Amino acid sequence: MGFPSFPTSVKDHPIVREAVRRLDDLGDPRFGRMLTRCLDDTLARTVRPMPDGTAFVVTGDIPAMWLRDSTTQLMPYLALLRDDDGLQELVLAVLRRQFAQIARDPYANAFNAGPSGQAHDPADLCEDPWVWEEKYEVDSLALPFLLAHRFSVATGRTDHVPDTLRTARTVIALWRTEQDHERLSTYRFRREGGSPSDTLPNAGQGTPVARTGMTWSGFRPSDDACAYGYNVPANLCAAAALDAVAELARPARDMELAENAAHLAAELREATARHGTVEHSEFGTIYAYEVDGHGNALLMDDANMPGLLSLPLIANVPVTDPLYLATRRFVLSPANPTWHRGTAAEGIGSPHTPDEHIWPIAIAVQGLTGGEHERLTALRTLVTTDAGTGQMHESFHKDDPRRFTRPWFSWANAMYAELALDVTGLGTRPLWCTPTTL
């Protein structure tokens, strides 16, 4: 097939030029400069055309392709697709590669460009030379379906739908298996000699869970092990992905798949409503972050998406939903153990990074799920906490942005771009959620 050619810059794209003009009108030239830098960095440095016609997308400073990250890295470009064939072909090439990766190993979260045998830890149980890491995460399977559906909404194209629907059958079967993890699942993950968050207890099976109707996940979107096996935002994200599958399947006249997807989506939502919520003394009924079906619940949020704060962006949860709003108030308060306030910024961090570190991803999500004031505040916070680098990082210390993790993290750059486009009114958020008036 030969290596495809994809755009490496969008600085002259008419929508980007207009977005920069509107951002400049806000009085800070850093807003627009960072938008073009973040968008161009992803295209020029993370996208690798492959000889099979697909595109391999690295996360930044790690030479592997994560299913989740490669999806979120492309989300801002949805706003630029309508009359740009080159960007459309790029998204299609990434989708083809994602669905091929899922077909190879639906339990894996990250892959190599070829059968190189490279791995985060060569001693992991998985011996497939194509797999960088086999940490099973529900969101890794869900997010490519959201991208596939949003691509169709943005462009009207359906040439990717056969691959999407074929992969959906594999994913639905796996999610049903993992609804009864302890009895039906053969998945195990053990990593010796490192952090407890990098391995699963109970001989690699994970902490005990009862059957609830939710689907089990070994690891969080942070790649840290789940404390309890049912991750609430991941289950709601999976339900939204199944909505997307059903909406793509109906016009393709695959009514059986559409019905199966819709039925499982309803099961996951019903089970999450029954088992994934708790009564909080201050905030009322809120979503837990993780539960196990045995009565245990973890009350926190994680800066990675999907998280509780990001439910309107990745789970079809309205921003005006009372349960979401109560959860949002909890998440953005000292009651959430991962929320930090410092002299440089306030926001959500993650157990995945050092204590008192805030994630730019979470700041962008707060803006995208908030009102106009929160959006502008988030935008200003992000450009003033970049440590003078002109791009986003994984996390930074709440009092000193010069203390940051991961100097090159494309997902965070993409989230800045998505927020900046949204601030200008040129983003895609109105397609997925309705702004609130918080």
TORKOL-4160 file (C-alpha; in steps of 0.2 Angstrom, whole numbers, padded with zeros to 4 digits, m for minus):
438
<pt num="1" X="0000" Y="0000" Z="0000"/>
<pt num="2" X="0014" Y="0012" Z="0004"/>
<pt num="3" X="0017" Y="0026" Z="0017"/>
<pt num="4" X="0002" Y="0038" Z="0016"/>
<pt num="5" X="0005" Y="0057" Z="0017"/>
<pt num="6" X="m0004" Y="0067" Z="0031"/>
<pt num="7" X="m0004" Y="0085" Z="0036"/>
<pt num="8" X="0010" Y="0091" Z="0047"/>
<pt num="9" X="0003" Y="0108" Z="0051"/>
<pt num="10" X="m0014" Y="0116" Z="0053"/>
<pt num="11" X="m0007" Y="0134" Z="0057"/>
<pt num="12" X="m0015" Y="0140" Z="0040"/>
<pt num="13" X="m0031" Y="0131" Z="0042"/>
<pt num="14" X="m0045" Y="0144" Z="0040"/>
<pt num="15" X="m0053" Y="0138" Z="0057"/>
<pt num="16" X="m0037" Y="0139" Z="0066"/>
<pt num="17" X="m0033" Y="0156" Z="0059"/>
<pt num="18" X="m0050" Y="0162" Z="0065"/>
<pt num="19" X="m0048" Y="0154" Z="0082"/>
<pt num="20" X="m0031" Y="0163" Z="0084"/>
<pt num="21" X="m0039" Y="0179" Z="0079"/>
<pt num="22" X="m0053" Y="0177" Z="0092"/>
<pt num="23" X="m0040" Y="0171" Z="0105"/>
<pt num="24" X="m0030" Y="0187" Z="0102"/>
<pt num="25" X="m0045" Y="0197" Z="0105"/>
<pt num="26" X="m0045" Y="0191" Z="0123"/>
<pt num="27" X="m0029" Y="0201" Z="0126"/>
<pt num="28" X="m0016" Y="0188" Z="0128"/>
<pt num="29" X="m0006" Y="0182" Z="0113"/>
<pt num="30" X="0000" Y="0166" Z="0121"/>
<pt num="31" X="m0018" Y="0159" Z="0119"/>
<pt num="32" X="m0017" Y="0158" Z="0100"/>
<pt num="33" X="0002" Y="0154" Z="0100"/>
<pt num="34" X="0000" Y="0139" Z="0111"/>
<pt num="35" X="m0015" Y="0133" Z="0101"/>
<pt num="36" X="m0006" Y="0132" Z="0085"/>
<pt num="37" X="0010" Y="0125" Z="0093"/>
<pt num="38" X="0000" Y="0111" Z="0102"/>
<pt num="39" X="m0010" Y="0106" Z="0086"/>
<pt num="40" X="0005" Y="0106" Z="0075"/>
<pt num="41" X="0016" Y="0097" Z="0088"/>
<pt num="42" X="0004" Y="0082" Z="0087"/>
<pt num="43" X="0004" Y="0081" Z="0068"/>
<pt num="44" X="0022" Y="0084" Z="0066"/>
<pt num="45" X="0030" Y="0074" Z="0080"/>
<pt num="46" X="0018" Y="0060" Z="0086"/>
<pt num="47" X="0010" Y="0054" Z="0070"/>
<pt num="48" X="0019" Y="0040" Z="0060"/>
<pt num="49" X="0013" Y="0035" Z="0043"/>
<pt num="50" X="0014" Y="0016" Z="0041"/>
<pt num="51" X="0017" Y="0005" Z="0025"/>
<pt num="52" X="0000" Y="m0003" Z="0028"/>
<pt num="53" X="m0009" Y="0014" Z="0026"/>
<pt num="54" X="m0013" Y="0016" Z="0044"/>
<pt num="55" X="m0005" Y="0029" Z="0056"/>
<pt num="56" X="0004" Y="0025" Z="0072"/>
<pt num="57" X="0003" Y="0038" Z="0086"/>
<pt num="58" X="0015" Y="0040" Z="0100"/>
<pt num="59" X="0010" Y="0048" Z="0116"/>
<pt num="60" X="0025" Y="0060" Z="0116"/>
<pt num="61" X="0040" Y="0054" Z="0126"/>
<pt num="62" X="0035" Y="0036" Z="0126"/>
<pt num="63" X="0037" Y="0026" Z="0110"/>
<pt num="64" X="0021" Y="0017" Z="0111"/>
<pt num="65" X="0003" Y="0019" Z="0105"/>
<pt num="66" X="m0010" Y="0020" Z="0118"/>
<pt num="67" X="m0028" Y="0016" Z="0112"/>
<pt num="68" X="m0035" Y="0030" Z="0124"/>
<pt num="69" X="m0021" Y="0043" Z="0121"/>
<pt num="70" X="m0022" Y="0041" Z="0102"/>
<pt num="71" X="m0040" Y="0045" Z="0103"/>
<pt num="72" X="m0040" Y="0060" Z="0114"/>
<pt num="73" X="m0025" Y="0067" Z="0104"/>
<pt num="74" X="m0036" Y="0068" Z="0089"/>
<pt num="75" X="m0052" Y="0075" Z="0096"/>
<pt num="76" X="m0048" Y="0093" Z="0093"/>
<pt num="77" X="m0046" Y="0090" Z="0075"/>
<pt num="78" X="m0064" Y="0085" Z="0073"/>
<pt num="79" X="m0068" Y="0104" Z="0072"/>
<pt num="80" X="m0056" Y="0105" Z="0057"/>
<pt num="81" X="m0062" Y="0090" Z="0047"/>
<pt num="82" X="m0077" Y="0096" Z="0036"/>
<pt num="83" X="m0067" Y="0102" Z="0021"/>
<pt num="84" X="m0050" Y="0095" Z="0025"/>
<pt num="85" X="m0048" Y="0078" Z="0016"/>
<pt num="86" X="m0030" Y="0076" Z="0023"/>
<pt num="87" X="m0035" Y="0077" Z="0041"/>
<pt num="88" X="m0050" Y="0065" Z="0037"/>
<pt num="89" X="m0038" Y="0052" Z="0030"/>
<pt num="90" X="m0027" Y="0054" Z="0045"/>
<pt num="91" X="m0041" Y="0050" Z="0057"/>
<pt num="92" X="m0047" Y="0036" Z="0047"/>
<pt num="93" X="m0029" Y="0029" Z="0047"/>
<pt num="94" X="m0028" Y="0030" Z="0065"/>
<pt num="95" X="m0045" Y="0022" Z="0067"/>
<pt num="96" X="m0040" Y="0007" Z="0056"/>
<pt num="97" X="m0024" Y="0005" Z="0066"/>
<pt num="98" X="m0034" Y="0006" Z="0083"/>
<pt num="99" X="m0047" Y="m0007" Z="0078"/>
<pt num="100" X="m0033" Y="m0019" Z="0071"/>
<pt num="101" X="m0024" Y="m0017" Z="0088"/>
<pt num="102" X="m0040" Y="m0022" Z="0097"/>
<pt num="103" X="m0042" Y="m0037" Z="0086"/>
<pt num="104" X="m0025" Y="m0042" Z="0090"/>
<pt num="105" X="m0027" Y="m0041" Z="0109"/>
<pt num="106" X="m0042" Y="m0033" Z="0117"/>
<pt num="107" X="m0035" Y="m0033" Z="0134"/>
<pt num="108" X="m0019" Y="m0023" Z="0129"/>
<pt num="109" X="m0019" Y="m0004" Z="0132"/>
<pt num="110" X="m0003" Y="0000" Z="0122"/>
<pt num="111" X="0006" Y="m0007" Z="0106"/>
<pt num="112" X="0022" Y="m0006" Z="0097"/>
<pt num="113" X="0023" Y="0000" Z="0079"/>
<pt num="114" X="0029" Y="m0018" Z="0074"/>
<pt num="115" X="0033" Y="m0034" Z="0082"/>
<pt num="116" X="0048" Y="m0027" Z="0090"/>
<pt num="117" X="0046" Y="m0035" Z="0107"/>
<pt num="118" X="0048" Y="m0018" Z="0116"/>
<pt num="119" X="0038" Y="m0017" Z="0132"/>
<pt num="120" X="0036" Y="m0006" Z="0148"/>
<pt num="121" X="0042" Y="m0022" Z="0157"/>
<pt num="122" X="0049" Y="m0036" Z="0148"/>
<pt num="123" X="0045" Y="m0048" Z="0162"/>
<pt num="124" X="0026" Y="m0045" Z="0160"/>
<pt num="125" X="0015" Y="m0061" Z="0157"/>
<pt num="126" X="0011" Y="m0055" Z="0139"/>
<pt num="127" X="0023" Y="m0061" Z="0126"/>
<pt num="128" X="0016" Y="m0054" Z="0111"/>
<pt num="129" X="0030" Y="m0044" Z="0102"/>
<pt num="130" X="0017" Y="m0031" Z="0096"/>
<pt num="131" X="0011" Y="m0027" Z="0114"/>
<pt num="132" X="0019" Y="m0013" Z="0124"/>
<pt num="133" X="0008" Y="m0016" Z="0139"/>
<pt num="134" X="m0007" Y="m0027" Z="0143"/>
<pt num="135" X="m0015" Y="m0018" Z="0157"/>
<pt num="136" X="m0034" Y="m0020" Z="0154"/>
<pt num="137" X="m0043" Y="m0004" Z="0155"/>
<pt num="138" X="m0062" Y="m0002" Z="0149"/>
<pt num="139" X="m0059" Y="0015" Z="0143"/>
<pt num="140" X="m0045" Y="0009" Z="0131"/>
<pt num="141" X="m0059" Y="0000" Z="0121"/>
<pt num="142" X="m0072" Y="0013" Z="0123"/>
<pt num="143" X="m0064" Y="0028" Z="0117"/>
<pt num="144" X="m0060" Y="0023" Z="0099"/>
<pt num="145" X="m0079" Y="0020" Z="0096"/>
<pt num="146" X="m0082" Y="0038" Z="0102"/>
<pt num="147" X="m0070" Y="0044" Z="0089"/>
<pt num="148" X="m0077" Y="0033" Z="0076"/>
<pt num="149" X="m0095" Y="0040" Z="0079"/>
<pt num="150" X="m0089" Y="0058" Z="0081"/>
<pt num="151" X="m0079" Y="0057" Z="0065"/>
<pt num="152" X="m0095" Y="0052" Z="0056"/>
<pt num="153" X="m0105" Y="0066" Z="0064"/>
<pt num="154" X="m0092" Y="0078" Z="0059"/>
<pt num="155" X="m0089" Y="0072" Z="0041"/>
<pt num="156" X="m0104" Y="0062" Z="0036"/>
<pt num="157" X="m0092" Y="0048" Z="0030"/>
<pt num="158" X="m0095" Y="0030" Z="0034"/>
<pt num="159" X="m0081" Y="0021" Z="0026"/>
<pt num="160" X="m0074" Y="0016" Z="0043"/>
<pt num="161" X="m0090" Y="0009" Z="0049"/>
<pt num="162" X="m0087" Y="m0010" Z="0044"/>
<pt num="163" X="m0071" Y="m0010" Z="0054"/>
<pt num="164" X="m0080" Y="m0002" Z="0068"/>
<pt num="165" X="m0094" Y="m0014" Z="0069"/>
<pt num="166" X="m0083" Y="m0029" Z="0067"/>
<pt num="167" X="m0073" Y="m0023" Z="0081"/>
<pt num="168" X="m0088" Y="m0019" Z="0092"/>
<pt num="169" X="m0093" Y="m0038" Z="0092"/>
<pt num="170" X="m0076" Y="m0042" Z="0100"/>
<pt num="171" X="m0078" Y="m0028" Z="0113"/>
<pt num="172" X="m0096" Y="m0032" Z="0117"/>
<pt num="173" X="m0091" Y="m0051" Z="0120"/>
<pt num="174" X="m0077" Y="m0046" Z="0131"/>
<pt num="175" X="m0087" Y="m0033" Z="0142"/>
<pt num="176" X="m0100" Y="m0047" Z="0144"/>
<pt num="177" X="m0086" Y="m0059" Z="0150"/>
<pt num="178" X="m0080" Y="m0046" Z="0162"/>
<pt num="179" X="m0097" Y="m0043" Z="0170"/>
<pt num="180" X="m0093" Y="m0060" Z="0178"/>
<pt num="181" X="m0075" Y="m0057" Z="0180"/>
<pt num="182" X="m0071" Y="m0070" Z="0194"/>
<pt num="183" X="m0080" Y="m0084" Z="0186"/>
<pt num="184" X="m0077" Y="m0081" Z="0167"/>
<pt num="185" X="m0062" Y="m0071" Z="0164"/>
<pt num="186" X="m0045" Y="m0078" Z="0161"/>
<pt num="187" X="m0036" Y="m0062" Z="0161"/>
<pt num="188" X="m0022" Y="m0060" Z="0174"/>
<pt num="189" X="m0009" Y="m0046" Z="0176"/>
<pt num="190" X="0006" Y="m0048" Z="0187"/>
<pt num="191" X="0022" Y="m0036" Z="0188"/>
<pt num="192" X="0034" Y="m0041" Z="0201"/>
<pt num="193" X="0046" Y="m0030" Z="0211"/>
<pt num="194" X="0038" Y="m0013" Z="0208"/>
<pt num="195" X="0024" Y="m0002" Z="0214"/>
<pt num="196" X="0008" Y="m0010" Z="0220"/>
<pt num="197" X="m0001" Y="0001" Z="0208"/>
<pt num="198" X="0008" Y="m0008" Z="0194"/>
<pt num="199" X="0001" Y="m0025" Z="0197"/>
<pt num="200" X="m0015" Y="m0034" Z="0202"/>
<pt num="201" X="m0016" Y="m0043" Z="0218"/>
<pt num="202" X="m0024" Y="m0061" Z="0221"/>
<pt num="203" X="m0012" Y="m0069" Z="0209"/>
<pt num="204" X="m0016" Y="m0056" Z="0195"/>
<pt num="205" X="m0035" Y="m0057" Z="0196"/>
<pt num="206" X="m0037" Y="m0041" Z="0206"/>
<pt num="207" X="m0047" Y="m0038" Z="0222"/>
<pt num="208" X="m0063" Y="m0048" Z="0224"/>
<pt num="209" X="m0079" Y="m0042" Z="0216"/>
<pt num="210" X="m0097" Y="m0047" Z="0216"/>
<pt num="211" X="m0107" Y="m0048" Z="0200"/>
<pt num="212" X="m0117" Y="m0031" Z="0199"/>
<pt num="213" X="m0120" Y="m0029" Z="0180"/>
<pt num="214" X="m0105" Y="m0017" Z="0178"/>
<pt num="215" X="m0090" Y="m0023" Z="0168"/>
<pt num="216" X="m0074" Y="m0025" Z="0177"/>
<pt num="217" X="m0058" Y="m0016" Z="0174"/>
<pt num="218" X="m0040" Y="m0021" Z="0180"/>
<pt num="219" X="m0033" Y="m0003" Z="0178"/>
<pt num="220" X="m0038" Y="0015" Z="0178"/>
<pt num="221" X="m0036" Y="0027" Z="0163"/>
<pt num="222" X="m0020" Y="0032" Z="0173"/>
<pt num="223" X="m0013" Y="0014" Z="0170"/>
<pt num="224" X="m0014" Y="0012" Z="0189"/>
<pt num="225" X="m0022" Y="m0003" Z="0196"/>
<pt num="226" X="m0040" Y="m0001" Z="0202"/>
<pt num="227" X="m0043" Y="m0002" Z="0220"/>
<pt num="228" X="m0060" Y="m0010" Z="0217"/>
<pt num="229" X="m0064" Y="m0018" Z="0200"/>
<pt num="230" X="m0078" Y="m0008" Z="0194"/>
<pt num="231" X="m0072" Y="0009" Z="0188"/>
<pt num="232" X="m0088" Y="0020" Z="0188"/>
<pt num="233" X="m0083" Y="0033" Z="0174"/>
<pt num="234" X="m0076" Y="0019" Z="0163"/>
<pt num="235" X="m0092" Y="0010" Z="0164"/>
<pt num="236" X="m0102" Y="0026" Z="0159"/>
<pt num="237" X="m0090" Y="0029" Z="0145"/>
<pt num="238" X="m0092" Y="0011" Z="0139"/>
<pt num="239" X="m0111" Y="0014" Z="0139"/>
<pt num="240" X="m0108" Y="0030" Z="0128"/>
<pt num="241" X="m0097" Y="0020" Z="0117"/>
<pt num="242" X="m0111" Y="0007" Z="0115"/>
<pt num="243" X="m0123" Y="0021" Z="0111"/>
<pt num="244" X="m0111" Y="0026" Z="0097"/>
<pt num="245" X="m0110" Y="0008" Z="0090"/>
<pt num="246" X="m0129" Y="0007" Z="0090"/>
<pt num="247" X="m0130" Y="0023" Z="0080"/>
<pt num="248" X="m0118" Y="0017" Z="0067"/>
<pt num="249" X="m0125" Y="0000" Z="0066"/>
<pt num="250" X="m0143" Y="0005" Z="0062"/>
<pt num="251" X="m0140" Y="0014" Z="0046"/>
<pt num="252" X="m0129" Y="0000" Z="0041"/>
<pt num="253" X="m0144" Y="m0012" Z="0044"/>
<pt num="254" X="m0135" Y="m0022" Z="0057"/>
<pt num="255" X="m0150" Y="m0022" Z="0069"/>
<pt num="256" X="m0144" Y="m0037" Z="0079"/>
<pt num="257" X="m0128" Y="m0028" Z="0084"/>
<pt num="258" X="m0137" Y="m0011" Z="0087"/>
<pt num="259" X="m0149" Y="m0020" Z="0098"/>
<pt num="260" X="m0135" Y="m0029" Z="0108"/>
<pt num="261" X="m0125" Y="m0013" Z="0110"/>
<pt num="262" X="m0141" Y="m0004" Z="0116"/>
<pt num="263" X="m0145" Y="m0017" Z="0128"/>
<pt num="264" X="m0128" Y="m0018" Z="0136"/>
<pt num="265" X="m0127" Y="0001" Z="0137"/>
<pt num="266" X="m0143" Y="0000" Z="0147"/>
<pt num="267" X="m0137" Y="m0013" Z="0158"/>
<pt num="268" X="m0121" Y="m0004" Z="0162"/>
<pt num="269" X="m0130" Y="0012" Z="0166"/>
<pt num="270" X="m0143" Y="0004" Z="0177"/>
<pt num="271" X="m0130" Y="m0006" Z="0186"/>
<pt num="272" X="m0119" Y="0010" Z="0189"/>
<pt num="273" X="m0134" Y="0019" Z="0195"/>
<pt num="274" X="m0138" Y="0005" Z="0208"/>
<pt num="275" X="m0120" Y="0001" Z="0213"/>
<pt num="276" X="m0109" Y="0016" Z="0208"/>
<pt num="277" X="m0117" Y="0029" Z="0219"/>
<pt num="278" X="m0116" Y="0034" Z="0237"/>
<pt num="279" X="m0123" Y="0046" Z="0250"/>
<pt num="280" X="m0111" Y="0059" Z="0255"/>
<pt num="281" X="m0114" Y="0069" Z="0271"/>
<pt num="282" X="m0110" Y="0086" Z="0263"/>
<pt num="283" X="m0114" Y="0083" Z="0244"/>
<pt num="284" X="m0129" Y="0071" Z="0244"/>
<pt num="285" X="m0130" Y="0057" Z="0231"/>
<pt num="286" X="m0114" Y="0057" Z="0221"/>
<pt num="287" X="m0105" Y="0045" Z="0210"/>
<pt num="288" X="m0091" Y="0034" Z="0218"/>
<pt num="289" X="m0075" Y="0032" Z="0208"/>
<pt num="290" X="m0073" Y="0014" Z="0210"/>
<pt num="291" X="m0084" Y="0000" Z="0219"/>
<pt num="292" X="m0083" Y="m0019" Z="0221"/>
<pt num="293" X="m0101" Y="m0024" Z="0223"/>
<pt num="294" X="m0097" Y="m0030" Z="0241"/>
<pt num="295" X="m0101" Y="m0013" Z="0248"/>
<pt num="296" X="m0084" Y="m0005" Z="0247"/>
<pt num="297" X="m0083" Y="0012" Z="0237"/>
<pt num="298" X="m0068" Y="0024" Z="0233"/>
<pt num="299" X="m0073" Y="0042" Z="0234"/>
<pt num="300" X="m0061" Y="0052" Z="0223"/>
<pt num="301" X="m0058" Y="0057" Z="0205"/>
<pt num="302" X="m0043" Y="0055" Z="0194"/>
<pt num="303" X="m0036" Y="0068" Z="0183"/>
<pt num="304" X="m0036" Y="0056" Z="0168"/>
<pt num="305" X="m0050" Y="0054" Z="0157"/>
<pt num="306" X="m0063" Y="0046" Z="0158"/>
<pt num="307" X="m0065" Y="0053" Z="0176"/>
<pt num="308" X="m0080" Y="0059" Z="0185"/>
<pt num="309" X="m0077" Y="0077" Z="0181"/>
<pt num="310" X="m0076" Y="0072" Z="0162"/>
<pt num="311" X="m0093" Y="0063" Z="0161"/>
<pt num="312" X="m0102" Y="0076" Z="0150"/>
<pt num="313" X="m0087" Y="0074" Z="0138"/>
<pt num="314" X="m0086" Y="0055" Z="0137"/>
<pt num="315" X="m0101" Y="0048" Z="0144"/>
<pt num="316" X="m0117" Y="0057" Z="0137"/>
<pt num="317" X="m0120" Y="0064" Z="0154"/>
<pt num="318" X="m0129" Y="0081" Z="0153"/>
<pt num="319" X="m0119" Y="0095" Z="0162"/>
<pt num="320" X="m0135" Y="0100" Z="0170"/>
<pt num="321" X="m0139" Y="0082" Z="0178"/>
<pt num="322" X="m0141" Y="0084" Z="0197"/>
<pt num="323" X="m0131" Y="0069" Z="0200"/>
<pt num="324" X="m0116" Y="0075" Z="0190"/>
<pt num="325" X="m0117" Y="0092" Z="0197"/>
<pt num="326" X="m0117" Y="0085" Z="0215"/>
<pt num="327" X="m0102" Y="0074" Z="0210"/>
<pt num="328" X="m0093" Y="0089" Z="0202"/>
<pt num="329" X="m0095" Y="0099" Z="0218"/>
<pt num="330" X="m0087" Y="0085" Z="0227"/>
<pt num="331" X="m0073" Y="0083" Z="0214"/>
<pt num="332" X="m0068" Y="0101" Z="0215"/>
<pt num="333" X="m0067" Y="0102" Z="0233"/>
<pt num="334" X="m0055" Y="0097" Z="0247"/>
<pt num="335" X="m0066" Y="0082" Z="0251"/>
<pt num="336" X="m0058" Y="0074" Z="0235"/>
<pt num="337" X="m0041" Y="0068" Z="0240"/>
<pt num="338" X="m0034" Y="0072" Z="0223"/>
<pt num="339" X="m0039" Y="0090" Z="0223"/>
<pt num="340" X="m0026" Y="0103" Z="0227"/>
<pt num="341" X="m0025" Y="0121" Z="0229"/>
<pt num="342" X="m0009" Y="0131" Z="0228"/>
<pt num="343" X="m0001" Y="0148" Z="0224"/>
<pt num="344" X="0000" Y="0144" Z="0206"/>
<pt num="345" X="m0016" Y="0134" Z="0203"/>
<pt num="346" X="m0030" Y="0123" Z="0209"/>
<pt num="347" X="m0036" Y="0107" Z="0202"/>
<pt num="348" X="m0036" Y="0088" Z="0201"/>
<pt num="349" X="m0021" Y="0077" Z="0202"/>
<pt num="350" X="m0018" Y="0059" Z="0202"/>
<pt num="351" X="m0011" Y="0045" Z="0213"/>
<pt num="352" X="m0001" Y="0041" Z="0197"/>
<pt num="353" X="0010" Y="0057" Z="0199"/>
<pt num="354" X="0018" Y="0065" Z="0215"/>
<pt num="355" X="0007" Y="0072" Z="0228"/>
<pt num="356" X="0001" Y="0090" Z="0227"/>
<pt num="357" X="0003" Y="0090" Z="0208"/>
<pt num="358" X="m0011" Y="0096" Z="0197"/>
<pt num="359" X="m0014" Y="0090" Z="0179"/>
<pt num="360" X="m0017" Y="0102" Z="0164"/>
<pt num="361" X="m0029" Y="0089" Z="0157"/>
<pt num="362" X="m0040" Y="0091" Z="0172"/>
<pt num="363" X="m0040" Y="0110" Z="0171"/>
<pt num="364" X="m0045" Y="0109" Z="0153"/>
<pt num="365" X="m0059" Y="0097" Z="0158"/>
<pt num="366" X="m0065" Y="0108" Z="0171"/>
<pt num="367" X="m0066" Y="0122" Z="0159"/>
<pt num="368" X="m0075" Y="0112" Z="0145"/>
<pt num="369" X="m0088" Y="0106" Z="0158"/>
<pt num="370" X="m0090" Y="0123" Z="0166"/>
<pt num="371" X="m0097" Y="0140" Z="0161"/>
<pt num="372" X="m0089" Y="0154" Z="0152"/>
<pt num="373" X="m0080" Y="0161" Z="0167"/>
<pt num="374" X="m0072" Y="0143" Z="0171"/>
<pt num="375" X="m0067" Y="0141" Z="0153"/>
<pt num="376" X="m0058" Y="0157" Z="0153"/>
<pt num="377" X="m0050" Y="0154" Z="0170"/>
<pt num="378" X="m0044" Y="0137" Z="0164"/>
<pt num="379" X="m0037" Y="0144" Z="0148"/>
<pt num="380" X="m0027" Y="0158" Z="0158"/>
<pt num="381" X="m0021" Y="0145" Z="0171"/>
<pt num="382" X="m0014" Y="0133" Z="0157"/>
<pt num="383" X="m0004" Y="0147" Z="0149"/>
<pt num="384" X="0003" Y="0153" Z="0165"/>
<pt num="385" X="0008" Y="0136" Z="0172"/>
<pt num="386" X="0018" Y="0129" Z="0157"/>
<pt num="387" X="0035" Y="0134" Z="0165"/>
<pt num="388" X="0039" Y="0144" Z="0149"/>
<pt num="389" X="0039" Y="0129" Z="0138"/>
<pt num="390" X="0024" Y="0134" Z="0127"/>
<pt num="391" X="0016" Y="0117" Z="0129"/>
<pt num="392" X="0007" Y="0107" Z="0142"/>
<pt num="393" X="0014" Y="0094" Z="0154"/>
<pt num="394" X="0007" Y="0079" Z="0163"/>
<pt num="395" X="0007" Y="0087" Z="0179"/>
<pt num="396" X="0015" Y="0102" Z="0189"/>
<pt num="397" X="0017" Y="0106" Z="0207"/>
<pt num="398" X="0003" Y="0117" Z="0214"/>
<pt num="399" X="0015" Y="0130" Z="0220"/>
<pt num="400" X="0028" Y="0129" Z="0207"/>
<pt num="401" X="0025" Y="0125" Z="0189"/>
<pt num="402" X="0043" Y="0123" Z="0185"/>
<pt num="403" X="0042" Y="0106" Z="0195"/>
<pt num="404" X="0033" Y="0096" Z="0182"/>
<pt num="405" X="0032" Y="0078" Z="0175"/>
<pt num="406" X="0033" Y="0073" Z="0157"/>
<pt num="407" X="0040" Y="0087" Z="0146"/>
<pt num="408" X="0031" Y="0080" Z="0131"/>
<pt num="409" X="0014" Y="0074" Z="0133"/>
<pt num="410" X="0003" Y="0075" Z="0118"/>
<pt num="411" X="m0013" Y="0071" Z="0126"/>
<pt num="412" X="m0012" Y="0087" Z="0137"/>
<pt num="413" X="m0008" Y="0097" Z="0122"/>
<pt num="414" X="m0023" Y="0091" Z="0114"/>
<pt num="415" X="m0034" Y="0095" Z="0129"/>
<pt num="416" X="m0027" Y="0113" Z="0128"/>
<pt num="417" X="m0032" Y="0114" Z="0110"/>
<pt num="418" X="m0049" Y="0107" Z="0113"/>
<pt num="419" X="m0052" Y="0120" Z="0127"/>
<pt num="420" X="m0045" Y="0135" Z="0116"/>
<pt num="421" X="m0056" Y="0130" Z="0101"/>
<pt num="422" X="m0071" Y="0129" Z="0113"/>
<pt num="423" X="m0068" Y="0146" Z="0120"/>
<pt num="424" X="m0068" Y="0153" Z="0103"/>
<pt num="425" X="m0085" Y="0145" Z="0099"/>
<pt num="426" X="m0076" Y="0134" Z="0085"/>
<pt num="427" X="m0074" Y="0118" Z="0095"/>
<pt num="428" X="m0085" Y="0102" Z="0094"/>
<pt num="429" X="m0092" Y="0102" Z="0111"/>
<pt num="430" X="m0110" Y="0108" Z="0106"/>
<pt num="431" X="m0111" Y="0091" Z="0097"/>
<pt num="432" X="m0108" Y="0081" Z="0113"/>
<pt num="433" X="m0114" Y="0091" Z="0127"/>
<pt num="434" X="m0123" Y="0107" Z="0132"/>
<pt num="435" X="m0114" Y="0121" Z="0141"/>
<pt num="436" X="m0119" Y="0124" Z="0159"/>
<pt num="437" X="m0121" Y="0141" Z="0168"/>
<pt num="438" X="m0111" Y="0136" Z="0183"/>
